[in-house]
Amino acid sequence: MRLICETLEDVEFICEDSKTGKDYYIEGVFMQANVKNRNGRVYPKHILQKEAKRYEQNYIKQNRAFGELGHPEGPTVNLERVSHLITELKEDGNDFRGRAKIMDTPYGKIVKNLIDEGARLGVSSRGMGSLKPMGSNCSQVQDDFYLATAADIVADPSAPAAFVNGIMEGKEWIWDNGILDERHIARIENQIKITNQKQLDEYQLKAFEQFMSSL
């Protein structure tokens, strides 16, 4: 199994007046089924239905459906980085629409400040699962998929250089005889270190394309 994250930008960050001041929320599409996303992955609808139902029963209804600010390195939720509480996750055709309240935690306050300053943010679902190749640059998420959180708050890097610099610190998570293990993306990191500045942009673009084709 591997850590799987999917970013969506079609969400709204809403500020509403309340008796105690201002309340901040996220609303929009958190997950999508039966469509190839920009990472080249397809989530069958029955898998997302199963996981959305489990997530609602075990997490949302028990007020422990937390999300973090940023791209965490693993499938578990780090409480010190929690920024919001997911309160809804409902099926709408092939979309799974959600709502979350920004909390008054240290990272939640950062999100509120970013919203006030007009920052463009997105959400990223996070889970564990295996993938089955489906032709060129496409893979299907399998029945063992486990949704860890429906929405982390992210600023999505669009430039290959930013993406490559990010995955250099990222990890791939696998099951090894029942133990969750991690492997650093060492090959790209080592090549970046020995590539001179003149050729760096070209290599980062090449590494980005190779990484995306392998997903």
Buried (B, 14 or more C-beta within 10 A) or exposed (E): BBBBBBBBEEBEBBEEEEEEEEBBBBBBBBBBBEEBBEBBBBBBBEBBEBBBEEBBEEBBEEEEBBBBBBBBEBBEBEEEBBBBBBBBBEBEEBBBBBBBBBBEBEBBBBBBEBBEEEEEBBBBBBBBBBBEEEEEEBBBBEEEBEBBBBBBBBBBBEEBBEBBBEBBEBBEBBEEEEEBEEEEBEEBBEEBEEBEEEEEEEBBBBBBEEBBEEB
